[in-house]
Amino acid sequence: MAVPAVHDAGALITFICGVLYILLQSFISYKSCPTWNSRFTCHIRMAISVIAFIAVVPMSVFSVLGGRKRLDWKPSDEGYPYHLTSAICEWTVAFGFNMYFLTFIRDFQGVSIHISTEIHEDF
């Protein structure tokens, strides 16, 4: 990794903004219920959002406490427990994003998009 600080800043912004986005989208889902989705789907989305929110906090904190960044960690390394906890939380948030977006499959099955193209004579 060429510039770890840039990677870490980008990852932190992505995860925090992503969690805020899915929380906001969960509230919007409740507002659009039952027109677009069921109450059960809203509850699932909110549960995933809350789990991701809970995981993003220790992910950030333990990433800083983990100390020096390295590519090959060993259990005997200083900061390894912090690094391990941060990594588990990071993967929890990442899988949460994937699971959250998969809950929209049923919503978008009821949407159709029709595209019409035409070439203008004066082109």
C-alpha positions in Angstrom: 0.0 0.0 0.0 1.7 3.2 -1.2 0.0 5.8 1.0 -1.7 4.2 4.1 -3.0 7.5 5.4 -5.0 8.1 2.2 -6.4 4.6 2.2 -7.4 4.8 5.8 -9.0 8.2 5.4 -10.9 7.0 2.3 -12.1 3.8 4.0 -13.2 5.7 7.1 -15.2 8.2 5.1 -16.7 5.4 2.9 -17.8 3.3 5.9 -19.1 6.2 8.0 -21.0 7.8 5.1 -22.3 4.4 4.0 -23.7 3.6 7.4 -25.3 7.0 7.6 -26.8 6.4 4.2 -28.3 3.1 5.0 -29.7 4.4 8.3 -31.4 7.3 6.4 -32.6 4.9 3.7 -34.1 2.7 6.4 -36.1 5.6 7.8 -37.3 6.4 4.2 -38.3 2.7 3.8 -40.6 3.1 6.8 -42.2 6.2 5.2 -42.8 4.3 2.0 -44.4 1.3 3.7 -46.6 -0.5 2.6 -46.6 1.0 -0.9 -43.1 -0.2 -1.8 -42.2 -2.7 0.8 -43.5 -4.6 3.8 -43.1 -3.8 7.4 -41.0 -6.9 7.8 -38.6 -5.6 5.1 -38.4 -2.3 6.9 -37.5 -4.1 10.2 -34.8 -6.2 8.4 -33.3 -3.0 6.9 -33.3 -1.2 10.2 -31.7 -4.2 12.0 -28.9 -4.4 9.4 -28.4 -0.6 9.6 -28.2 -0.7 13.4 -25.7 -3.6 13.4 -23.6 -1.7 10.8 -23.8 1.4 12.9 -22.7 -0.4 16.1 -19.8 -2.1 14.2 -18.5 1.0 12.6 -17.7 2.7 16.0 -15.3 0.0 17.3 -13.9 -0.5 13.8 -12.7 3.1 13.9 -11.6 3.1 17.5 -9.7 -0.2 17.4 -8.1 0.7 14.0 -6.4 3.7 15.7 -5.5 1.6 18.8 -4.0 -1.1 16.7 -1.0 1.1 16.1 1.4 0.6 13.2 0.0 -0.7 10.0 1.5 -3.9 8.7 0.6 -6.4 6.0 1.4 -9.6 8.0 0.1 -9.7 11.5 0.9 -12.4 14.0 -1.0 -13.0 17.3 2.2 -12.1 19.2 2.4 -8.6 17.6 1.6 -5.6 19.8 -1.8 -4.3 18.9 -3.0 -7.6 17.3 -6.2 -7.9 19.3 -7.1 -4.3 18.3 -6.4 -5.1 14.7 -8.4 -8.3 14.8 -11.4 -6.6 16.4 -11.2 -3.7 13.9 -11.0 -6.2 11.0 -14.0 -8.2 12.2 -16.0 -5.0 12.6 -14.9 -3.8 9.1 -16.1 -7.1 7.5 -19.3 -6.9 9.5 -20.1 -3.5 8.1 -19.0 -4.6 4.5 -21.3 -7.6 4.6 -24.0 -5.4 6.2 -23.9 -3.2 3.1 -24.2 -6.1 0.8 -27.1 -7.7 2.7 -28.8 -4.3 3.0 -28.7 -3.6 -0.8 -30.0 -7.2 -1.5 -33.2 -6.2 0.4 -34.1 -4.0 -2.5 -34.5 -6.8 -5.0 -38.2 -7.1 -4.3 -38.7 -3.4 -4.5 -37.1 -3.0 -7.9 -39.0 -6.0 -9.3 -42.0 -3.8 -9.5 -40.1 -1.1 -11.5 -39.8 -0.9 -15.3 -37.7 1.5 -17.3 -38.3 2.0 -21.0 -35.7 3.8 -23.0 -36.3 5.3 -26.4 -33.6 6.5 -28.7 -33.8 8.4 -31.9 -31.3 9.9 -34.3 -32.0 13.5 -35.4 -31.8 14.2 -39.1 -29.6 17.2 -38.6 -26.9 15.3 -36.8 
